[in-house]
Amino acid sequence: MILELFALKNYKTLEQFKDASGNTAITTEMIVYIVIILIVSLIYTAGAISLSWNYNNYIGTSSGMKIFYAILVFIAPSIYYPIYGLVLSPVKSLRVANAKRI
């Protein structure tokens, strides 16, 4: 009971809101960071799309499927890179084929 009265008495002092009308303008540093992040993201995505396109050319996939796979890779390049490196890499396939010939 005493704690409840104390909480009600000090409610206004405990629940103070800060003024949000401070400096919320977008600065040039923020714009530069956003542009850098977008450029790096585009390079990262373009690399994944290029790997997908070249791999699909290597295995002889049709043009429609190459475009479909490129769109999928554009959506999720972070998923494609490990799959390519661990499973799809033609260099890995060539190594395995050369090891079998020897």
N, CA, C and O atoms as a Tinker XYZ file with bonds, in Angstrom:
   408  protein
     1  N      0.827000   -1.189000    0.000000    73     2
     2  CA     0.000000    0.000000    0.000000    64     1     3
     3  C      0.870000    1.251000    0.000000    63     2     4     5
     4  O      0.602000    2.201000   -0.736000    81     3
     5  N      1.900000    1.249000    0.818000    73     3     6
     6  CA     2.779000    2.413000    0.897000    64     5     7
     7  C      3.524000    2.583000   -0.434000    63     6     8     9
     8  O      3.701000    3.700000   -0.918000    81     7
     9  N      3.956000    1.459000   -1.014000    73     7    10
    10  CA     4.660000    1.530000   -2.295000    64     9    11
    11  C      3.751000    2.053000   -3.400000    63    10    12    13
    12  O      4.193000    2.800000   -4.273000    81    11
    13  N      2.484000    1.661000   -3.359000    73    11    14
    14  CA     1.541000    2.150000   -4.359000    64    13    15
    15  C      1.346000    3.650000   -4.243000    63    14    16    17
    16  O      1.305000    4.350000   -5.255000    81    15
    17  N      1.225000    4.150000   -3.025000    73    15    18
    18  CA     1.076000    5.593000   -2.818000    64    17    19
    19  C      2.340000    6.330000   -3.263000    63    18    20    21
    20  O      2.266000    7.398000   -3.872000    81    19
    21  N      3.493000    5.750000   -2.954000    73    19    22
    22  CA     4.751000    6.367000   -3.366000    64    21    23
    23  C      4.844000    6.419000   -4.887000    63    22    24    25
    24  O      5.292000    7.413000   -5.458000    81    23
    25  N      4.421000    5.347000   -5.530000    73    23    26
    26  CA     4.471000    5.300000   -6.990000    64    25    27
    27  C      3.510000    6.313000   -7.601000    63    26    28    29
    28  O      3.849000    6.966000   -8.588000    81    27
    29  N      2.319000    6.451000   -7.029000    73    27    30
    30  CA     1.363000    7.428000   -7.541000    64    29    31
    31  C      1.854000    8.849000   -7.306000    63    30    32    33
    32  O      1.666000    9.721000   -8.155000    81    31
    33  N      2.483000    9.085000   -6.155000    73    31    34
    34  CA     2.973000   10.418000   -5.831000    64    33    35
    35  C      4.110000   10.833000   -6.760000    63    34    36    37
    36  O      4.179000   11.984000   -7.189000    81    35
    37  N      4.992000    9.898000   -7.064000    73    35    38
    38  CA     6.164000   10.189000   -7.886000    64    37    39
    39  C      5.974000    9.816000   -9.354000    63    38    40    41
    40  O      6.947000    9.707000  -10.099000    81    39
    41  N      4.728000    9.620000   -9.767000    73    39    42
    42  CA     4.461000    9.202000  -11.140000    64    41    43
    43  C      4.974000   10.211000  -12.154000    63    42    44    45
    44  O      5.590000    9.837000  -13.152000    81    43
    45  N      4.727000   11.468000  -11.904000    73    43    46
    46  CA     5.144000   12.476000  -12.867000    64    45    47
    47  C      6.653000   12.623000  -12.917000    63    46    48    49
    48  O      7.199000   12.927000  -13.978000    81    47
    49  N      7.334000   12.420000  -11.824000    73    47    50
    50  CA     8.793000   12.543000  -11.848000    64    49    51
    51  C      9.431000   11.310000  -12.470000    63    50    52    53
    52  O     10.513000   11.406000  -13.049000    81    51
    53  N      8.786000   10.162000  -12.364000    73    51    54
    54  CA     9.353000    8.937000  -12.929000    64    53    55
    55  C      9.108000    8.832000  -14.428000    63    54    56    57
    56  O      9.928000    8.257000  -15.143000    81    55
    57  N      8.023000    9.364000  -14.905000    73    55    58
    58  CA     7.626000    9.212000  -16.303000    64    57    59
    59  C      7.833000   10.505000  -17.089000    63    58    60    61
    60  O      6.910000   10.994000  -17.740000    81    59
    61  N      8.998000   11.034000  -17.028000    73    59    62
    62  CA     9.265000   12.248000  -17.792000    64    61    63
    63  C      9.685000   11.868000  -19.209000    63    62    64    65
    64  O     10.483000   10.956000  -19.427000    81    63
    65  N      9.132000   12.585000  -20.137000    73    63    66
    66  CA     9.471000   12.364000  -21.531000    64    65    67
    67  C     10.461000   13.421000  -21.976000    63    66    68    69
    68  O     10.361000   14.589000  -21.599000    81    67
    69  N     11.407000   12.997000  -22.775000    73    67    70
    70  CA    12.382000   13.948000  -23.298000    64    69    71
    71  C     11.789000   14.677000  -24.491000    63    70    72    73
    72  O     10.935000   14.149000  -25.204000    81    71
    73  N     12.246000   15.863000  -24.686000    73    71    74
    74  CA    11.786000   16.664000  -25.811000    64    73    75
    75  C     12.395000   16.109000  -27.095000    63    74    76    77
    76  O     13.617000   16.026000  -27.219000    81    75
    77  N     11.556000   15.732000  -28.039000    73    75    78
    78  CA    12.016000   15.146000  -29.292000    64    77    79
    79  C     12.168000   16.186000  -30.390000    63    78    80    81
    80  O     12.378000   15.843000  -31.554000    81    79
    81  N     12.062000   17.433000  -30.027000    73    79    82
    82  CA    12.146000   18.468000  -31.052000    64    81    83
    83  C     13.580000   18.944000  -31.268000    63    82    84    85
    84  O     13.793000   20.040000  -31.787000    81    83
    85  N     14.549000   18.147000  -30.882000    73    83    86
    86  CA    15.953000   18.510000  -31.058000    64    85    87
    87  C     16.361000   18.438000  -32.515000    63    86    88    89
    88  O     15.514000   18.394000  -33.407000    81    87
    89  N     17.649000   18.426000  -32.746000    73    87    90
    90  CA    18.182000   18.414000  -34.100000    64    89    91
    91  C     18.004000   17.024000  -34.708000    63    90    92    93
    92  O     18.751000   16.100000  -34.389000    81    91
    93  N     17.031000   16.887000  -35.567000    73    91    94
    94  CA    16.786000   15.604000  -36.237000    64    93    95
    95  C     17.028000   15.699000  -37.735000    63    94    96    97
    96  O     16.610000   14.820000  -38.489000    81    95
    97  N     17.693000   16.749000  -38.166000    73    95    98
    98  CA    17.940000   16.939000  -39.594000    64    97    99
    99  C     18.953000   15.912000  -40.094000    63    98   100   101
   100  O     19.823000   15.460000  -39.351000    81    99
   101  N     18.822000   15.564000  -41.339000    73    99   102
   102  CA    19.776000   14.646000  -41.957000    64   101   103
   103  C     21.028000   15.448000  -42.306000    63   102   104   105
   104  O     20.973000   16.458000  -43.008000    81   103
   105  N     22.138000   14.971000  -41.801000    73   103   106
   106  CA    23.393000   15.677000  -42.052000    64   105   107
   107  C     24.066000   15.120000  -43.297000    63   106   108   109
   108  O     23.675000   14.076000  -43.819000    81   107
   109  N     25.074000   15.828000  -43.757000    73   107   110
   110  CA    25.808000   15.357000  -44.937000    64   109   111
   111  C     26.563000   14.072000  -44.632000    63   110   112   113
   112  O     26.757000   13.248000  -45.526000    81   111
   113  N     26.998000   13.882000  -43.377000    73   111   114
   114  CA    27.672000   12.628000  -43.022000    64   113   115
   115  C     26.725000   11.447000  -43.195000    63   114   116   117
   116  O     27.124000   10.394000  -43.692000    81   115
   117  N     25.489000   11.622000  -42.792000    73   115   118
   118  CA    24.517000   10.538000  -42.936000    64   117   119
   119  C     24.283000   10.220000  -44.413000    63   118   120   121
   120  O     24.183000    9.053000  -44.791000    81   119
   121  N     24.199000   11.236000  -45.226000    73   119   122
   122  CA    23.995000   11.028000  -46.657000    64   121   123
   123  C     25.188000   10.303000  -47.263000    63   122   124   125
   124  O     25.013000    9.403000  -48.083000    81   123
   125  N     26.400000   10.686000  -46.867000    73   123   126
   126  CA    27.604000   10.024000  -47.374000    64   125   127
   127  C     27.616000    8.563000  -46.944000    63   126   128   129
   128  O     27.936000    7.692000  -47.752000    81   127
   129  N     27.275000    8.275000  -45.686000    73   127   130
   130  CA    27.239000    6.891000  -45.209000    64   129   131
   131  C     26.198000    6.073000  -45.973000    63   130   132   133
   132  O     26.452000    4.924000  -46.335000    81   131
   133  N     25.048000    6.656000  -46.211000    73   131   134
   134  CA    23.997000    5.948000  -46.945000    64   133   135
   135  C     24.445000    5.655000  -48.380000    63   134   136   137
   136  O     24.210000    4.561000  -48.893000    81   135
   137  N     25.083000    6.623000  -49.022000    73   135   138
   138  CA    25.568000    6.417000  -50.394000    64   137   139
   139  C     26.641000    5.340000  -50.420000    63   138   140   141
   140  O     26.635000    4.491000  -51.312000    81   139
   141  N     27.564000    5.355000  -49.458000    73   139   142
   142  CA    28.613000    4.331000  -49.407000    64   141   143
   143  C     28.005000    2.952000  -49.193000    63   142   144   145
   144  O     28.411000    1.989000  -49.844000    81   143
   145  N     27.042000    2.849000  -48.293000    73   143   146
   146  CA    26.391000    1.558000  -48.038000    64   145   147
   147  C     25.671000    1.070000  -49.287000    63   146   148   149
   148  O     25.733000   -0.118000  -49.605000    81   147
   149  N     24.990000    1.958000  -50.000000    73   147   150
   150  CA    24.303000    1.558000  -51.232000    64   149   151
   151  C     25.276000    1.093000  -52.305000    63   150   152   153
   152  O     25.015000    0.107000  -52.994000    81   151
   153  N     26.406000    1.800000  -52.454000    73   151   154
   154  CA    27.407000    1.407000  -53.459000    64   153   155
   155  C     27.998000    0.045000  -53.126000    63   154   156   157
   156  O     28.126000   -0.806000  -54.006000    81   155
   157  N     28.358000   -0.170000  -51.864000    73   155   158
   158  CA    28.927000   -1.461000  -51.465000    64   157   159
   159  C     27.893000   -2.573000  -51.643000    63   158   160   161
   160  O     28.233000   -3.672000  -52.083000    81   159
   161  N     26.650000   -2.295000  -51.308000    73   159   162
   162  CA    25.595000   -3.300000  -51.486000    64   161   163
   163  C     25.395000   -3.654000  -52.955000    63   162   164   165
   164  O     25.212000   -4.823000  -53.297000    81   163
   165  N     25.430000   -2.646000  -53.822000    73   163   166
   166  CA    25.276000   -2.907000  -55.252000    64   165   167
   167  C     26.444000   -3.713000  -55.813000    63   166   168   169
   168  O     26.242000   -4.604000  -56.637000    81   167
   169  N     27.657000   -3.408000  -55.375000    73   167   170
   170  CA    28.818000   -4.181000  -55.822000    64   169   171
   171  C     28.717000   -5.624000  -55.345000    63   170   172   173
   172  O     28.992000   -6.556000  -56.101000    81   171
   173  N     28.323000   -5.802000  -54.092000    73   171   174
   174  CA    28.165000   -7.139000  -53.507000    64   173   175
   175  C     27.113000   -7.942000  -54.275000    63   174   176   177
   176  O     27.330000   -9.109000  -54.604000    81   175
   177  N     25.986000   -7.312000  -54.555000    73   175   178
   178  CA    24.913000   -7.977000  -55.280000    64   177   179
   179  C     25.304000   -8.238000  -56.729000    63   178   180   181
   180  O     25.009000   -9.304000  -57.270000    81   179
   181  N     25.966000   -7.275000  -57.357000    73   179   182
   182  CA    26.392000   -7.463000  -58.752000    64   181   183
   183  C     27.377000   -8.617000  -58.869000    63   182   184   185
   184  O     27.339000   -9.359000  -59.850000    81   183
   185  N     28.251000   -8.781000  -57.892000    73   183   186
   186  CA    29.178000   -9.912000  -57.899000    64   185   187
   187  C     28.458000  -11.240000  -57.835000    63   186   188   189
   188  O     28.814000  -12.180000  -58.545000    81   187
   189  N     27.443000  -11.324000  -56.984000    73   187   190
   190  CA    26.679000  -12.566000  -56.871000    64   189   191
   191  C     25.901000  -12.848000  -58.156000    63   190   192   193
   192  O     25.832000  -13.991000  -58.608000    81   191
   193  N     25.321000  -11.810000  -58.736000    73   191   194
   194  CA    24.585000  -11.997000  -59.993000    64   193   195
   195  C     25.526000  -12.434000  -61.105000    63   194   196   197
   196  O     25.174000  -13.292000  -61.914000    81   195
   197  N     26.715000  -11.855000  -61.152000    73   195   198
   198  CA    27.693000  -12.242000  -62.167000    64   197   199
   199  C     28.114000  -13.701000  -62.009000    63   198   200   201
   200  O     28.221000  -14.430000  -62.995000    81   199
   201  N     28.350000  -14.123000  -60.775000    73   199   202
   202  CA    28.701000  -15.532000  -60.547000    64   201   203
   203  C     27.561000  -16.448000  -60.992000    63   202   204   205
   204  O     27.793000  -17.473000  -61.634000    81   203
   205  N     26.333000  -16.073000  -60.646000    73   203   206
   206  CA    25.188000  -16.890000  -61.027000    64   205   207
   207  C     25.053000  -16.967000  -62.547000    63   206   208   209
   208  O     24.852000  -18.047000  -63.103000    81   207
   209  N     25.163000  -15.825000  -63.212000    73   207   210
   210  CA    25.012000  -15.783000  -64.668000    64   209   211
   211  C     26.097000  -16.613000  -65.349000    63   210   212   213
   212  O     25.807000  -17.391000  -66.258000    81   211
   213  N     27.344000  -16.445000  -64.911000    73   211   214
   214  CA    28.449000  -17.185000  -65.524000    64   213   215
   215  C     28.351000  -18.678000  -65.250000    63   214   216   217
   216  O     28.650000  -19.488000  -66.127000    81   215
   217  N     27.936000  -19.051000  -64.043000    73   215   218
   218  CA    27.776000  -20.470000  -63.749000    64   217   219
   219  C     26.678000  -21.079000  -64.613000    63   218   220   221
   220  O     26.829000  -22.187000  -65.128000    81   219
   221  N     25.574000  -20.353000  -64.772000    73   219   222
   222  CA    24.484000  -20.876000  -65.591000    64   221   223
   223  C     24.865000  -20.930000  -67.069000    63   222   224   225
   224  O     24.389000  -21.807000  -67.790000    81   223
   225  N     25.712000  -20.013000  -67.537000    73   223   226
   226  CA    26.261000  -20.137000  -68.893000    64   225   227
   227  C     27.147000  -21.365000  -68.996000    63   226   228   229
   228  O     27.116000  -22.080000  -69.998000    81   227
   229  N     27.935000  -21.608000  -67.960000    73   227   230
   230  CA    28.871000  -22.733000  -67.937000    64   229   231
   231  C     28.138000  -24.073000  -68.046000    63   230   232   233
   232  O     28.603000  -24.985000  -68.731000    81   231
   233  N     26.994000  -24.188000  -67.369000    73   231   234
   234  CA    26.286000  -25.466000  -67.400000    64   233   235
   235  C     25.228000  -25.524000  -68.506000    63   234   236   237
   236  O     24.597000  -26.564000  -68.698000    81   235
   237  N     25.027000  -24.417000  -69.239000    73   235   238
   238  CA    24.116000  -24.430000  -70.382000    64   237   239
   239  C     22.654000  -24.241000  -70.046000    63   238   240   241
   240  O     21.793000  -24.843000  -70.688000    81   239
   241  N     22.355000  -23.430000  -69.067000    73   239   242
   242  CA    20.967000  -23.149000  -68.699000    64   241   243
   243  C     20.327000  -22.216000  -69.720000    63   242   244   245
   244  O     21.014000  -21.402000  -70.337000    81   243
   245  N     19.018000  -22.331000  -69.900000    73   243   246
   246  CA    18.313000  -21.469000  -70.853000    64   245   247
   247  C     18.290000  -20.021000  -70.362000    63   246   248   249
   248  O     18.489000  -19.750000  -69.177000    81   247
   249  N     18.045000  -19.098000  -71.291000    73   247   250
   250  CA    18.064000  -17.670000  -70.953000    64   249   251
   251  C     17.011000  -17.302000  -69.916000    63   250   252   253
   252  O     17.280000  -16.503000  -69.020000    81   251
   253  N     15.822000  -17.872000  -70.028000    73   251   254
   254  CA    14.772000  -17.583000  -69.056000    64   253   255
   255  C     15.145000  -17.995000  -67.647000    63   254   256   257
   256  O     14.885000  -17.273000  -66.684000    81   255
   257  N     15.759000  -19.168000  -67.536000    73   255   258
   258  CA    16.173000  -19.633000  -66.213000    64   257   259
   259  C     17.341000  -18.815000  -65.682000    63   258   260   261
   260  O     17.435000  -18.585000  -64.476000    81   259
   261  N     18.243000  -18.369000  -66.574000    73   259   262
   262  CA    19.348000  -17.520000  -66.122000    64   261   263
   263  C     18.817000  -16.221000  -65.532000    63   262   264   265
   264  O     19.312000  -15.749000  -64.508000    81   263
   265  N     17.804000  -15.642000  -66.183000    73   263   266
   266  CA    17.209000  -14.406000  -65.672000    64   265   267
   267  C     16.488000  -14.672000  -64.352000    63   266   268   269
   268  O     16.584000  -13.871000  -63.422000    81   267
   269  N     15.778000  -15.773000  -64.265000    73   267   270
   270  CA    15.089000  -16.134000  -63.029000    64   269   271
   271  C     16.082000  -16.303000  -61.879000    63   270   272   273
   272  O     15.859000  -15.792000  -60.782000    81   271
   273  N     17.184000  -17.027000  -62.134000    73   271   274
   274  CA    18.196000  -17.213000  -61.092000    64   273   275
   275  C     18.874000  -15.897000  -60.725000    63   274   276   277
   276  O     19.206000  -15.673000  -59.561000    81   275
   277  N     19.080000  -15.030000  -61.706000    73   275   278
   278  CA    19.685000  -13.725000  -61.421000    64   277   279
   279  C     18.778000  -12.895000  -60.514000    63   278   280   281
   280  O     19.258000  -12.202000  -59.617000    81   279
   281  N     17.475000  -12.967000  -60.746000    73   279   282
   282  CA    16.533000  -12.242000  -59.879000    64   281   283
   283  C     16.560000  -12.819000  -58.463000    63   282   284   285
   284  O     16.549000  -12.068000  -57.488000    81   283
   285  N     16.597000  -14.135000  -58.346000    73   283   286
   286  CA    16.686000  -14.752000  -57.020000    64   285   287
   287  C     17.962000  -14.338000  -56.298000    63   286   288   289
   288  O     17.945000  -14.053000  -55.101000    81   287
   289  N     19.055000  -14.310000  -57.028000    73   287   290
   290  CA    20.327000  -13.922000  -56.421000    64   289   291
   291  C     20.311000  -12.444000  -56.040000    63   290   292   293
   292  O     20.910000  -12.062000  -55.034000    81   291
   293  N     19.639000  -11.612000  -56.824000    73   291   294
   294  CA    19.515000  -10.200000  -56.478000    64   293   295
   295  C     18.783000  -10.039000  -55.150000    63   294   296   297
   296  O     19.114000   -9.156000  -54.358000    81   295
   297  N     17.794000  -10.888000  -54.908000    73   295   298
   298  CA    17.024000  -10.811000  -53.665000    64   297   299
   299  C     17.853000  -11.279000  -52.468000    63   298   300   301
   300  O     17.753000  -10.692000  -51.390000    81   299
   301  N     18.661000  -12.315000  -52.635000    73   299   302
   302  CA    19.378000  -12.887000  -51.497000    64   301   303
   303  C     20.814000  -13.266000  -51.859000    63   302   304   305
   304  O     21.129000  -14.454000  -51.932000    81   303
   305  N     21.691000  -12.287000  -52.087000    73   303   306
   306  CA    23.071000  -12.629000  -52.441000    64   305   307
   307  C     23.849000  -13.272000  -51.294000    63   306   308   309
   308  O     24.770000  -14.052000  -51.536000    81   307
   309  N     23.495000  -12.959000  -50.066000    73   307   310
   310  CA    24.206000  -13.532000  -48.917000    64   309   311
   311  C     23.953000  -15.027000  -48.782000    63   310   312   313
   312  O     24.751000  -15.743000  -48.178000    81   311
   313  N     22.863000  -15.492000  -49.334000    73   311   314
   314  CA    22.599000  -16.930000  -49.339000    64   313   315
   315  C     23.324000  -17.586000  -50.503000    63   314   316   317
   316  O     23.763000  -18.730000  -50.390000    81   315
   317  N     23.455000  -16.877000  -51.623000    73   315   318
   318  CA    24.045000  -17.473000  -52.824000    64   317   319
   319  C     25.557000  -17.671000  -52.692000    63   318   320   321
   320  O     26.082000  -18.694000  -53.131000    81   319
   321  N     26.258000  -16.712000  -52.098000    73   319   322
   322  CA    27.719000  -16.819000  -52.008000    64   321   323
   323  C     28.189000  -18.114000  -51.339000    63   322   324   325
   324  O     29.046000  -18.796000  -51.901000    81   323
   325  N     27.664000  -18.486000  -50.159000    73   323   326
   326  CA    28.117000  -19.760000  -49.580000    64   325   327
   327  C     27.732000  -20.971000  -50.407000    63   326   328   329
   328  O     28.505000  -21.923000  -50.511000    81   327
   329  N     26.534000  -20.943000  -51.003000    73   327   330
   330  CA    26.129000  -22.078000  -51.841000    64   329   331
   331  C     27.072000  -22.210000  -53.028000    63   330   332   333
   332  O     27.491000  -23.315000  -53.375000    81   331
   333  N     27.405000  -21.087000  -53.647000    73   331   334
   334  CA    28.316000  -21.126000  -54.782000    64   333   335
   335  C     29.693000  -21.631000  -54.359000    63   334   336   337
   336  O     30.280000  -22.483000  -55.027000    81   335
   337  N     30.197000  -21.112000  -53.265000    73   335   338
   338  CA    31.538000  -21.484000  -52.829000    64   337   339
   339  C     31.651000  -22.932000  -52.396000    63   338   340   341
   340  O     32.674000  -23.574000  -52.635000    81   339
   341  N     30.613000  -23.454000  -51.763000    73   339   342
   342  CA    30.677000  -24.818000  -51.238000    64   341   343
   343  C     30.196000  -25.881000  -52.216000    63   342   344   345
   344  O     30.679000  -27.013000  -52.181000    81   343
   345  N     29.260000  -25.536000  -53.081000    73   343   346
   346  CA    28.616000  -26.557000  -53.905000    64   345   347
   347  C     28.808000  -26.345000  -55.400000    63   346   348   349
   348  O     29.146000  -27.285000  -56.119000    81   347
   349  N     28.597000  -25.128000  -55.873000    73   347   350
   350  CA    28.464000  -24.900000  -57.305000    64   349   351
   351  C     29.737000  -24.528000  -58.046000    63   350   352   353
   352  O     29.756000  -24.582000  -59.275000    81   351
   353  N     30.778000  -24.163000  -57.363000    73   351   354
   354  CA    31.961000  -23.614000  -58.008000    64   353   355
   355  C     32.502000  -24.525000  -59.112000    63   354   356   357
   356  O     32.820000  -25.686000  -58.854000    81   355
   357  N     32.611000  -24.001000  -60.354000    73   355   358
   358  CA    33.166000  -24.816000  -61.440000    64   357   359
   359  C     34.625000  -25.178000  -61.196000    63   358   360   361
   360  O     35.085000  -26.225000  -61.652000    81   359
   361  N     35.345000  -24.339000  -60.494000    73   359   362
   362  CA    36.743000  -24.647000  -60.186000    64   361   363
   363  C     36.814000  -25.898000  -59.320000    63   362   364   365
   364  O     37.681000  -26.749000  -59.522000    81   363
   365  N     35.906000  -26.011000  -58.358000    73   363   366
   366  CA    35.860000  -27.200000  -57.523000    64   365   367
   367  C     35.520000  -28.428000  -58.365000    63   366   368   369
   368  O     36.102000  -29.499000  -58.187000    81   367
   369  N     34.568000  -28.257000  -59.288000    73   367   370
   370  CA    34.194000  -29.374000  -60.161000    64   369   371
   371  C     35.361000  -29.798000  -61.040000    63   370   372   373
   372  O     35.571000  -30.992000  -61.255000    81   371
   373  N     36.128000  -28.824000  -61.555000    73   371   374
   374  CA    37.290000  -29.150000  -62.381000    64   373   375
   375  C     38.366000  -29.864000  -61.574000    63   374   376   377
   376  O     39.014000  -30.782000  -62.078000    81   375
   377  N     38.558000  -29.454000  -60.338000    73   375   378
   378  CA    39.541000  -30.130000  -59.485000    64   377   379
   379  C     39.162000  -31.574000  -59.251000    63   378   380   381
   380  O     40.006000  -32.469000  -59.319000    81   379
   381  N     37.878000  -31.801000  -58.973000    73   379   382
   382  CA    37.387000  -33.160000  -58.736000    64   381   383
   383  C     37.554000  -33.997000  -60.011000    63   382   384   385
   384  O     37.977000  -35.150000  -59.941000    81   383
   385  N     37.225000  -33.425000  -61.167000    73   383   386
   386  CA    37.359000  -34.156000  -62.426000    64   385   387
   387  C     38.806000  -34.468000  -62.725000    63   386   388   389
   388  O     39.111000  -35.570000  -63.181000    81   387
   389  N     39.720000  -33.522000  -62.480000    73   387   390
   390  CA    41.140000  -33.764000  -62.716000    64   389   391
   391  C     41.691000  -34.797000  -61.742000    63   390   392   393
   392  O     42.562000  -35.588000  -62.104000    81   391
   393  N     41.189000  -34.795000  -60.505000    73   391   394
   394  CA    41.659000  -35.774000  -59.524000    64   393   395
   395  C     41.218000  -37.177000  -59.911000    63   394   396   397
   396  O     41.938000  -38.142000  -59.654000    81   395
   397  N     40.047000  -37.306000  -60.523000    73   395   398
   398  CA    39.554000  -38.616000  -60.941000    64   397   399
   399  C     40.336000  -39.144000  -62.135000    63   398   400   401
   400  O     40.498000  -40.355000  -62.285000    81   399
   401  N     40.829000  -38.232000  -62.997000    73   399   402
   402  CA    41.597000  -38.668000  -64.175000    64   401   403
   403  C     42.977000  -39.166000  -63.783000    63   402   404   405
   404  O     43.544000  -40.045000  -64.432000    81   403
   405  N     43.497000  -38.607000  -62.736000    73   403   406
   406  CA    44.874000  -38.978000  -62.325000    64   405   407
   407  C     44.862000  -40.268000  -61.617000    63   406   408
   408  O     45.913000  -40.750000  -61.194000    81   407
